Every structure is written in C-alpha cells, then in structure tokens.
Amino acid sequence: MWFKNFITGLFNKFVQAFKDLLTAAFPIAKQIVMGQLSEFAQEAVKELSVQTITNEEKRKLAFEKVKFYAEENAIDARDSLINVLIELAVQKFKK
C-alpha cells in the first residue's frame, strides 16, 4: 500500500511540475509568435511603401499578406490584432 501511495504522490508532483512549466512557457511562446507576426507586418509595410497605389490599397494588401502569413503559420490572430500590427508598422516606418 505504501508503494502505491508513493507512486501516486510522485505522479501528482510530476503533473504539478508539468502544469507549472506550461504556465511559465505559454506567455513566452505567445510573445515569440506575436513578435514574428509583428516583424512580418513591418516587412509587408516596407515592401508596399514603394508601390504607387493609394494608402488604403496598401493597408488592404498588407492586411491580406499578414492574414495569410498568420494562417500559413497556424497563428490565431484576430483581424483587430492584424490591423494594430499594421498600424504600428506604418508608424515605425514613418520615423
């Protein structure tokens, strides 16, 4: 009986340690993914800045590029997040 309790206790400690690891790692992984998406948005804005189309068309194309990139890389990004990333990229590019 003591062996069963020992194994159960050991297993519970392992499960808790794994949960703690996931809790700590998830925000870091999310930051890395958002950083990649932000960098791609900056590249898209830079690439489109030299085209002779309206700013609205540039925003639309940038949105499509970033949305496609997110979907291709299994990144769950809402439209509002993509729009913010594009706007930040535009502001950064203007500086």
N, C-alpha and C positions, 0 to 999 in steps of 0.2 A: 504494500500500500504506500509506503514512504517513497518508493521509486516512481510510482505513478504521480504522486504529488510533486516530486522533484521535477519530473519531465513536464508536467503541466505548468509549474511555476517558471521553468526555463523557457517554455514556449511562449507564455504570456509576456515575459520580459523581451523576447525576440520580437514579438508582434508590436509591442510598445516602442521599441527602438526603431523598428521599420517605419512606424507611423510618424515618429519624431523626425526621421530622416526625410520622408516625403514632405512633411510640413515645412521643413527648412529649405528643401531643394526647389519646391514649386515656385516660390516668388523669384528665385534666381533664374530659373529656366524661363519664366514668363518675361523677365526683363531682357534676357538674351534674345528671345524671339521678337519682342517689340523693338529692340534695337536693330535687328536685321531688317524688319519691315520699315522702320524709320530711315535707315540707310538706303534702302531701295527706293523709297519715296523721294529722297533727296536726289538720287541718280536720275529718276524719271523726270523730276522738275528741271534739273540741269540739262538733260537731253532735249526736253521740249522747249526750253527757253530760246533756242536759236531758230525755231521754226517760225515761219511767217503766217501764223494763224492767230485768231483772237485769244485773249486770255481765258475766256470761257471755254473755248475749244481745248486749250492747253490743259485746263483743270479737268475737263471731261476725259481727255486721253490719259492724263496722269492717274485719275481715279481708276480707269479701266486697267491700266498697267499694274497698279498696286493691288487691285482686287484680284486680278489674275495671278499675280505672284503669290498672294496670300493663299488662294485656293490650291495652287500647284504645290505649295509647301505645307499644306494642311494646317494653316494658321487661321484660327477662328477670329476674324476681325470684322466688327460691325462697320457699316457704312460711315457712321459718325466718327469712328476712330480713324478710318482711312482719310476722311475729309480733314480732320485735325492734323494728321501727319503731313498731308499735302500742304496745308496752310503753314505749318511750322517750317516745312522745307522751302516754301516760297519766301517766307520772312528771312530765313537763314541765307538763301541765295541772294536776296536783295542787299544784304550787308556787305 
